[in-house]
Amino acid sequence: MDPTYIRHLELLGFERRFFPRHHYVYMFLVKWSDLSEKLVYRKYPEIHTFHKSLKEMFPIEAGDIDPKDRIIPSLPAPKWFDNQKTTENRQGTLAEYCHSLLNLPPKISRCQLLLDFFQVRPDDEIPPSSHPFKRNETYLMSKDRSRNNTSEISGPIILETYRAISDYSKNSKREVDLSAGDMLEIIEKNPNGWWFCQCESRRGWVPASYLEPLEGPDEAEEPEPNYEGELYETIKAYTATQEDEFTLQAGEIIEVIHKLLDGWWVVRKGEETGYYPSMFLCKTGLRKEADTDRNMIRRETPPPRRSTIRNVKSIHAKGRNRITQDAYRRNSRRYLQQRGPRSSPGRAAPKASAGSSAQDRRLTGGSASGPASEPKKMPIVPPRPSTELILERCTADTRKKVVIHSTT
C-alpha cells in the first residue's frame, strides 16, 4: 500500500485569536491521498521554521550550492511584530508558496518533513479555549483573486456567528453533528436551507432551521412577502408531511410569494398557499441551470422544518415572528382580488407594470403586444396589510402602545 501523501493544499484565510495572548494563525485545507480532508492552523513563524528545515534537507534544490539549481520557493522571514494588515497582505505570498510546494518533485512534496508538518494536531481538532470576553475572528481569503497580485485581495470577511438550538445527527459525511448550544460560524447560506458552517475544527453542512442568530430570534436578512409572486417550476415531486405544505408533481407552475431562509418557501397555486422545499424549484425558463446546480449539490431530501424539531433550547425569551398560513392566504386573496383575473391562454395580456405583465405572459401564454388603441392602465397599488399582520410583525413595545392608545 502506497504511503499517504498530500494531494491538495489550500490557504483559506486566517484567524485572530486572543487566548492565551493576541496572535494570528493561518487556516489550511489539507486533502490527503486517502480522500480525507482536514483543517489545520499554523502560525507564520512555525511555517517559516518549517521552510528553513526543508532548505537544509534539500540544499541543492534550495540553491545553497548553486543558485541556478534552486526550485524550492522563497518565503519572507516573519516580522518582529505581526498585526492584522501584515497577516492579511501575506496571504497572497503564502498561497503561492503552498501551490509551488506541491508542484515540486515527489521526493520533496512527499517527504516526511512536509507530511508531518501538515498532520492534524490536537490543537487543530480542539482549538484552545477562547478569551472569556472576546471571540476569535475568522477572515476568509477571496478565491477569485490573482495569485501573484496581492493588491487584488479583497477585504477581510467577518463570519456571522449562530447558535444551535437542538442536537442534530448528520446523515452524510458532508454534514456535521450539532449539540444544543454549539456556536457556529456561517461560511455560506444556500437558498435551499442547508448552510455551510464551521464549528470549532469541523466543517460541513447543517440545516438552517437548527440555528438561531445571537442578536435576536428573527433573521435580519429575511425578505418581506411579495404577493405579486414570482413564477417557478417544480423540478421534483414532493408529498406534504404537514397540513400547511403543498403536494406537487414535477413540472407544475406555481408562484413564490415568500422566500424564507430556512429553505421552505411559501408558494401560491390558485388561491391556496403553502410551504414547499425551495431545492425542488427553479425559475421558469431556467430548467437547464437548475438541473446543473442540482447535480452539483446531489442532495435528495429538504432540510427539516423548525416546527418538527424537538427539545428546542433557545437563548431568546421571545419566539420568532412568523406569518401564519391563514395570514398568507388572506393577504394573497386580497391582492388577487385587486389585481383581477389573469388573461386566458392565447389572449393578449393587459398592459400593467413591467414585472407583472412579464409574469402574466409567462403564465397565460399571451402576446406581449396589445391593440394599438388600448389605453395604458395605472399600476396596481399593493393592498394595505391587515391589522393582525401589522401587529404580528411589530415589536412588543409597539403592540403595548397600540393597546394603550385604543383603550384611551
C-alpha positions in Angstrom: 0.0 0.0 0.0 1.4 3.4 -1.0 2.1 5.8 1.8 -0.4 8.7 2.3 0.6 12.0 0.8 -0.9 15.4 0.3 -2.7 15.9 -3.0 -4.1 19.4 -2.4 -3.1 22.2 -0.1 -5.1 25.4 0.0 -4.9 28.6 2.2 -8.4 29.5 3.3 -7.7 32.6 5.4 -6.5 33.5 8.9 -7.9 33.6 12.4 -7.4 36.3 15.0 -7.1 34.8 18.5 -7.0 36.4 21.9 -6.0 33.5 24.1 -3.6 32.9 25.7 -2.4 36.1 24.1 -3.3 38.1 21.0 -1.9 36.3 17.9 -2.8 35.2 14.3 -3.0 31.7 12.8 -3.4 30.7 9.1 -6.1 28.2 8.1 -5.2 25.5 5.6 -7.4 22.9 3.9 -5.3 19.7 3.5 -6.6 17.0 1.2 -4.8 13.7 1.5 -4.4 10.8 -0.9 -6.8 8.7 1.1 -9.6 11.2 0.2 -9.7 12.6 3.8 -9.9 16.4 4.2 -8.5 18.2 7.3 -8.4 21.8 8.5 -5.2 22.8 10.2 -4.0 26.0 11.8 -0.4 27.2 11.7 1.4 30.4 12.9 3.6 32.1 10.4 6.8 31.8 12.4 6.4 28.0 12.6 5.7 28.0 8.8 9.0 29.8 8.2 10.8 27.4 10.6 9.5 24.5 8.5 10.7 26.3 5.3 14.2 26.6 6.7 14.3 22.9 7.7 13.1 22.0 4.2 16.0 24.0 2.7 18.5 22.3 5.0 17.2 18.9 4.0 17.5 19.7 0.2 20.4 22.1 -0.1 20.8 21.6 -3.9 17.2 22.3 -4.6 17.3 25.2 -2.2 20.1 26.8 -4.3 22.7 26.8 -1.4 25.3 25.1 -3.7 24.4 26.7 -7.0 21.6 29.4 -7.1 20.7 28.2 -10.6 19.5 24.9 -9.3 17.0 26.4 -6.8 13.4 25.1 -7.2 12.2 25.5 -3.6 10.1 28.7 -3.5 11.1 31.6 -1.3 9.3 32.7 1.8 9.9 36.0 3.6 11.1 36.0 7.2 8.5 36.8 9.8 8.4 40.4 11.2 9.2 41.3 14.8 5.5 42.2 15.3 2.6 40.9 13.3 -0.6 42.9 13.0 -3.8 42.3 11.0 -2.6 44.2 8.0 0.7 42.3 7.6 -1.1 39.0 8.2 -3.7 39.8 5.5 -1.1 41.1 3.0 1.0 38.0 3.4 -1.8 35.7 2.2 -1.0 36.0 -1.5 2.6 35.0 -1.0 1.7 32.2 1.3 -1.0 30.8 -1.1 1.5 30.9 -4.0 4.1 29.1 -1.7 1.7 26.3 -1.0 0.8 25.9 -4.6 4.5 25.7 -5.6 5.3 23.4 -2.8 3.1 20.6 -4.1 4.4 21.0 -7.6 7.9 20.1 -6.6 9.3 16.6 -7.3 7.8 13.9 -5.2 11.0 13.5 -3.1 10.3 17.0 -1.8 6.5 17.3 -2.0 6.0 13.9 -0.4 8.9 14.0 2.1 8.2 13.1 5.7 9.1 16.6 7.0 6.3 18.1 4.9 3.8 15.4 5.8 4.5 15.7 9.5 4.1 19.5 9.4 0.6 19.4 8.0 -0.6 16.4 10.0 -3.6 17.2 12.3 -2.5 18.2 15.8 -4.6 18.1 19.0 -4.9 21.9 18.8 -6.4 21.6 15.3 -9.2 19.3 16.4 -9.8 21.0 19.7 -8.7 24.7 19.5 -7.5 26.4 22.7 -10.2 27.9 24.9 -11.4 31.3 23.7 -11.0 34.5 25.5 -13.7 34.9 28.2 -14.8 38.3 26.7 -13.6 38.2 23.1 -14.5 35.6 20.4 -12.0 34.5 17.8 -12.4 36.4 14.5 -12.2 34.5 11.2 -11.2 36.2 7.9 -11.6 34.3 4.6 -9.5 35.0 1.6 -11.2 35.7 -1.7 -10.9 32.8 -4.2 -11.2 34.8 -7.4 -8.1 36.9 -6.8 -4.8 36.7 -8.8 -2.2 34.6 -7.1 0.6 37.0 -7.8 -1.1 40.2 -7.2 -1.7 40.9 -3.5 -3.4 44.2 -4.3 -6.3 42.2 -5.6 -7.0 40.5 -2.3 -10.4 41.6 -1.1 -11.0 42.9 2.4 -11.5 40.5 5.3 -14.9 38.8 5.7 -16.1 38.5 9.3 -18.2 35.4 9.5 -21.6 35.5 11.2 -22.0 33.5 14.4 -25.1 31.4 15.0 -26.1 29.1 17.9 -27.5 25.6 17.6 -30.9 25.3 19.3 -31.0 21.5 19.4 -29.0 18.3 18.8 -28.6 17.2 15.2 -27.1 14.0 13.9 -25.6 14.2 10.5 -26.9 12.0 7.7 -23.9 12.1 5.4 -20.2 12.8 5.5 -20.7 16.3 4.2 -22.7 17.3 7.2 -21.6 17.9 10.8 -23.2 16.9 14.1 -24.6 19.6 16.4 -25.2 19.8 20.1 -27.6 22.3 21.6 -25.6 25.5 22.5 -22.8 24.9 19.9 -21.5 28.2 18.4 -21.1 28.1 14.6 -19.6 30.5 12.0 -21.5 30.6 8.8 -19.5 30.4 5.6 -22.3 30.0 3.1 -26.1 30.4 3.2 -27.5 28.3 0.5 -31.1 29.2 -0.6 -32.1 25.5 -0.2 -31.9 25.8 3.6 -28.5 24.0 4.0 -25.8 26.2 5.4 -22.1 25.5 5.2 -20.5 26.3 8.6 -17.5 25.8 10.8 -17.9 24.5 14.4 -14.5 24.6 16.1 -12.3 22.5 13.7 -15.3 20.8 12.0 -16.7 22.0 8.7 -19.8 20.8 6.8 -23.5 21.4 6.0 -26.2 21.9 8.6 -29.9 22.7 8.3 -30.6 26.4 8.9 -33.7 25.5 10.9 -31.4 24.3 13.7 -29.6 27.6 14.0 -30.6 31.0 15.6 -28.8 34.4 15.4 -27.3 35.7 18.6 -28.8 39.2 18.3 -32.5 38.1 18.3 -34.9 35.3 17.3 -35.6 36.8 13.9 -33.4 36.8 10.7 -32.4 40.4 9.7 -31.8 39.2 6.1 -35.1 37.6 5.6 -37.1 39.4 2.9 -40.7 40.5 3.2 -43.5 38.7 1.4 -44.1 39.5 -2.3 -47.8 38.8 -3.0 -47.3 39.7 -6.7 -45.4 36.4 -6.8 -42.6 35.0 -9.0 -43.2 32.2 -11.4 -41.4 29.0 -10.6 -41.5 25.4 -11.9 -41.2 22.3 -9.7 -38.3 20.1 -10.8 -39.1 17.3 -8.4 -42.3 16.0 -6.8 -42.9 16.3 -3.1 -45.6 14.8 -0.9 -46.7 17.0 2.0 -46.0 15.7 5.5 -47.7 18.6 7.3 -51.0 20.3 6.8 -49.5 23.7 5.8 -47.4 22.1 3.0 -48.2 21.5 -0.7 -48.1 18.2 -2.6 -46.9 18.9 -6.1 -45.7 16.9 -9.1 -42.7 17.7 -11.2 -43.3 20.2 -14.0 -46.1 22.3 -12.2 -46.1 26.1 -12.4 -46.6 27.9 -9.1 -46.0 31.4 -7.7 -43.4 32.0 -4.9 -44.6 34.8 -2.5 -42.1 34.5 0.3 -38.5 33.2 0.2 -37.6 32.1 3.7 -34.0 31.5 4.6 -34.7 28.0 6.1 -35.3 26.7 2.6 -39.1 26.3 2.9 -40.7 28.9 0.6 -44.3 30.0 0.7 -45.9 29.3 -2.7 -49.3 30.0 -4.2 -51.3 27.8 -6.5 -54.7 29.4 -7.4 -55.9 31.0 -4.2 -54.2 28.5 -1.9 -50.8 28.9 -0.2 -48.4 26.5 1.5 -44.8 25.6 2.1 -42.7 23.9 -0.5 -38.9 23.0 -0.5 -37.0 25.6 -2.4 -34.5 23.0 -3.5 -37.2 21.4 -5.7 -38.0 24.7 -7.5 -36.4 26.6 -10.4 -37.4 29.8 -12.1 -39.4 29.2 -15.3 -37.1 29.2 -18.3 -34.0 28.2 -16.2 -34.5 24.5 -16.1 -31.1 23.6 -17.5 -29.3 25.7 -15.0 -31.3 24.2 -12.2 -30.6 20.7 -13.3 -26.8 21.5 -13.3 -27.0 23.0 -9.9 -29.0 20.1 -8.6 -26.4 17.6 -9.9 -23.7 19.6 -8.2 -25.4 19.6 -4.8 -26.6 15.9 -5.1 -29.0 16.3 -2.1 -32.2 14.3 -2.2 -34.1 15.5 0.9 -35.0 19.0 2.0 -33.9 20.3 5.4 -36.1 19.7 8.4 -38.6 22.4 9.4 -38.3 24.3 12.7 -41.8 23.1 13.7 -40.5 19.4 13.6 -37.5 20.0 15.9 -37.9 18.7 19.4 -36.3 19.9 22.7 -35.6 23.3 21.3 -33.3 25.3 23.6 -33.2 29.0 22.6 -31.5 31.8 24.4 -34.2 34.2 23.4 -37.2 34.6 25.6 -39.4 35.7 22.7 -40.1 33.4 19.8 -39.7 34.2 16.1 -42.3 36.4 14.4 -43.8 34.0 11.9 -46.7 34.8 9.5 -49.3 32.1 9.6 -50.7 30.4 6.5 -54.1 32.0 7.2 -52.4 35.4 7.1 -50.6 34.5 3.9 -53.8 33.2 2.3 -55.9 36.2 3.4 -53.4 38.8 2.1 -52.9 36.8 -1.1 -56.6 36.6 -1.9 -56.9 40.3 -1.2 -54.1 41.0 -3.6 -55.6 38.7 -6.3 -59.0 40.5 -6.0 -57.4 43.9 -6.6 -55.3 42.5 -9.5 -58.2 40.9 -11.2 -58.2 37.6 -13.1 -55.3 36.7 -15.4 -55.9 36.6 -19.1 -56.8 33.3 -20.6 -54.3 31.4 -22.8 -53.9 32.9 -26.3 -55.3 36.3 -25.4 -53.2 39.4 -25.1 -52.1 40.3 -21.6 -53.2 43.6 -20.2 -50.6 46.4 -20.0 -49.7 46.7 -16.4 -46.4 47.2 -14.7 -43.4 45.7 -16.5 -42.8 43.0 -13.9 -46.4 41.8 -13.6 -47.0 41.9 -17.3 -44.0 39.7 -18.0 -45.2 37.2 -15.4 -48.7 37.2 -16.9 -47.3 36.4 -20.3 -45.3 33.5 -19.0 -48.3 32.1 -17.2 -51.0 32.6 -19.8 -49.0 32.4 -23.0 -50.5 35.8 -24.1 -48.8 38.1 -26.6 -46.5 40.9 -25.5 -48.3 43.4 -27.6 -52.0 44.5 -27.3 -54.2 46.6 -29.5 -52.8 49.9 -30.5 -55.8 51.8 -29.2 -55.8 50.0 -25.8 -55.3 52.7 -23.1 -52.5 52.2 -20.5 -53.7 51.1 -17.1 -52.4 52.5 -13.9 -50.1 50.3 -11.8 -51.9 48.3 -9.2 -51.3 49.6 -5.6 -50.5 46.7 -3.3 -53.1 46.1 -0.6 -52.6 47.5 2.8 -51.6 44.8 5.3 -54.3 43.7 7.8 -54.2 44.9 11.4 -53.5 41.4 12.5 -50.5 41.2 10.2 -49.1 44.5 11.3 -49.4 43.6 15.0 -47.9 40.2 14.3 -44.8 41.8 12.7 -44.2 44.7 15.0 -42.3 44.7 18.3 -43.8 44.1 21.8 -43.3 47.8 22.7 -45.3 48.9 19.6 -48.1 46.5 20.5 -48.3 47.9 24.0 -48.6 51.4 22.7 -51.4 50.4 20.3 -53.3 48.8 23.2 -52.9 51.8 25.4 -53.9 54.1 22.6 -57.0 52.1 21.8 -58.2 51.9 25.4 -57.9 55.6 25.8 
